[in-house]
Amino acid sequence: MTAEPLERSLDRHDQLTAEAPFPEPPPPVLRTARIADLPELQRLDAEVFQEFAYPGFLLRQLFDMYAEHFLVLDDGAGRLRGYVLAGTTALDRDSWILGLCVTHDRRRNGLGRELMIEVLARLRRSGIEQVRLTVEPANRAAVLLYRSLGFRPEEPDGGLRRDYFGPAMDRLVLRLELGAGPLRPGR
C-alpha cells in the first residue's frame, strides 16, 4: 500500500471541504390532525397568519368539532408544514374551508393543492354538496389555486364582500358545487 503524495491531497482540499448540496427534504405526510398536534398547529397558524391567527382555545374547539376534516402536512421531524380545516353543517350539506396554509419554505410545491383535493374528497364522501371559502382579494396565488380546483365567485358582485371581516377587510367568497361525480380540478 502506498501513501498518496501530499501534493495530490492538497489539490483535493477544495473537494473535501466544499459543502455538499443539501438533499431535498422528504415530502411531508398528509394525515388527519391529532390532539397532540394542537401546540404545533397553533405555532404554524401564528407563523403563517400572524395577527389573524386563530387563538389556541379556538383551534382546540375547531379540532373537537371538525377533526375528521382537519388535515395536516407532517414532515416527520416534529413540525407541521401545512393544514386545511373544513367546517360542516349537519342539515344543509354545506361546508366552509376555515383555513388553508403551507409554510413559506414549502410553498409552490403543490402542497396546498394536495390538502384541498384530499379535504374535498372527504367532504364529498361525507355527503357535502357545496363548499365555500373566503380569500383576500389580493392573494393572487390562493385565488388561482381555488379557481383551478373549480371554485367560482359567489354572486352578487363577483364574490367581493366589502368589510367582510371588519372595516377595510374585504374578502372574495368562492363556492364549489361538489356534485356526485369524481372531483375534477379545473372543471
C-alpha atoms as one frame of an Amber mdcrd trajectory, in Angstrom:
protein
   0.000   0.000   0.000   1.433   3.350  -0.947   0.528   6.682   0.508  -0.874
   9.358  -1.752   1.569  12.198  -2.306   0.881  15.274  -0.173   0.615  17.486
  -3.247  -2.268  15.449  -4.597  -4.079  15.604  -1.255  -3.714  19.353  -1.201
  -5.097  19.574  -4.716  -8.255  17.844  -3.482  -8.615  20.108  -0.460 -11.419
  22.065  -2.121 -13.244  18.859  -2.968 -13.006  17.632   0.603 -14.053  20.867
   2.271 -16.662  22.058  -0.212 -20.171  21.982   1.110 -22.224  19.220  -0.375
 -25.642  20.276  -1.581 -28.312  19.553   0.985 -30.641  16.771  -0.029 -34.218
  17.767  -0.653 -36.349  17.237   2.436 -38.729  14.307   2.142 -42.268  15.248
   1.203 -44.496  15.743   4.224 -47.140  13.150   5.013 -50.756  14.235   4.668
 -52.805  12.895   7.581 -55.682  13.731   9.902 -54.756  16.065  12.751 -54.307
  14.598  16.234 -54.881  16.124  19.647 -51.098  16.086  20.198 -50.732  18.367
  17.140 -52.518  21.307  18.770 -49.397  23.153  20.054 -47.720  22.730  16.677
 -50.913  23.798  14.864 -51.009  26.949  16.973 -47.356  27.678  16.111 -47.982
  27.049  12.409 -51.133  29.183  12.334 -49.319  32.065  14.060 -46.333  31.750
  11.697 -48.455  31.885   8.559 -51.387  34.099   9.539 -49.604  36.288  12.126
 -52.107  38.766  13.619 -55.002  36.876  12.015 -54.088  33.523  13.591 -56.720
  31.566  15.463 -56.334  31.751  19.246 -55.324  28.448  20.821 -58.673  27.878
  22.506 -60.491  28.268  19.178 -58.147  25.836  17.402 -58.941  23.347  20.173
 -62.690  23.771  19.709 -62.415  23.589  15.919 -60.440  20.370  16.331 -63.138
  18.970  18.637 -65.883  19.867  16.166 -64.249  19.076  12.829 -61.421  16.592
  13.489 -62.423  14.409  10.521 -61.835  17.338   8.151 -58.756  18.809   9.867
 -55.770  17.609   7.821 -52.088  18.353   8.346 -48.800  18.009   6.491 -46.369
  16.280   8.866 -42.666  16.480   7.973 -41.845  13.510  10.222 -39.438  15.576
  12.324 -41.988  17.054  14.712 -43.013  20.066  12.635 -46.183  20.593  10.682
 -45.772  22.269   7.292 -49.410  22.971   6.494 -53.028  22.299   7.274 -56.530
  22.566   5.915 -59.679  22.760   8.012 -63.244  22.361   6.774 -66.271  23.072
   8.936 -69.519  21.368   8.028 -73.180  21.887   8.813 -75.356  18.940   9.646
 -78.564  19.953   7.920 -77.645  21.830   4.749 -74.945  19.526   3.334 -72.835
  22.655   3.270 -69.213  23.244   4.252 -66.740  26.090   4.659 -62.979  25.916
   4.304 -61.971  27.660   7.529 -58.239  27.582   6.962 -55.589  26.526   4.480
 -51.918  27.219   4.970 -48.500  25.967   3.965 -45.249  27.238   5.482 -43.386
  29.777   3.369 -40.467  27.397   2.725 -42.770  24.693   1.288 -44.980  26.830
  -0.953 -45.118  26.409  -4.725 -44.737  22.634  -4.464 -48.399  21.663  -4.845
 -48.931  21.007  -1.129 -51.888  23.395  -0.800 -53.496  21.678  -3.776 -52.916
  18.248  -2.207 -54.525  19.393   1.043 -57.526  20.828  -0.793 -58.044  17.803
  -3.047 -57.983  15.459  -0.056 -60.347  17.516   2.088 -62.757  17.997  -0.838
 -62.763  14.227  -1.463 -63.515  13.603   2.222 -66.287  16.203   2.193 -67.860
  14.578  -0.867 -67.738  11.138   0.817 -69.462  12.730   3.830 -72.348  13.855
   1.630 -71.394  17.530   1.423 -72.739  19.123  -1.737 -71.418  22.675  -1.559
 -68.171  24.161  -0.237 -67.470  27.842   0.328 -64.412  29.773   1.373 -63.221
  33.331   1.657 -59.928  34.668   0.395 -58.240  38.046   0.479 -58.830  39.545
  -2.986 -55.135  40.475  -3.336 -53.950  36.915  -2.572 -53.500  36.064  -6.230
 -51.818  32.687  -5.674 -54.660  31.465  -3.455 -57.357  32.771  -5.803 -55.690
  30.978  -8.730 -55.427  27.752  -6.720 -59.095  27.824  -5.736 -60.225  28.721
  -9.254 -58.146  25.834 -10.670 -59.996  23.487  -8.302 -63.351  24.640  -9.662
 -64.317  27.319  -7.122 -66.233  30.236  -8.621 -67.223  33.619  -7.177 -70.487
  33.542  -5.290 -72.770  36.216  -6.649 -73.669  39.045  -6.299 -70.788  41.372
  -7.112 -68.423  38.705  -8.412 -67.990  37.328  -4.904 -66.495  40.518  -3.444
 -67.750  41.254   0.073 -66.613  44.635   1.324 -65.729  44.856   5.029 -66.458
  41.127   5.438 -64.174  40.796   8.482 -64.484  44.456   9.505 -63.573  47.848
   8.071 -61.243  47.599   5.063 -61.084  43.781   5.387 -62.637  42.783   2.082
 -62.916  39.136   1.038 -63.878  37.145  -2.021 -66.453  34.458  -1.341 -65.923
  31.471  -3.611 -68.119  28.396  -3.960 -67.711  24.893  -5.339 -70.579  22.534
  -6.092 -69.235  19.070  -5.311 -71.982  17.090  -7.031 -71.897  13.333  -7.225
 -69.129  12.768  -9.776 -65.404  12.444  -9.158 -63.507  15.582  -8.187 -62.061
  17.092 -11.321 -59.849  20.115 -10.619 -60.318  22.920 -13.112 -63.754  21.879
 -14.323
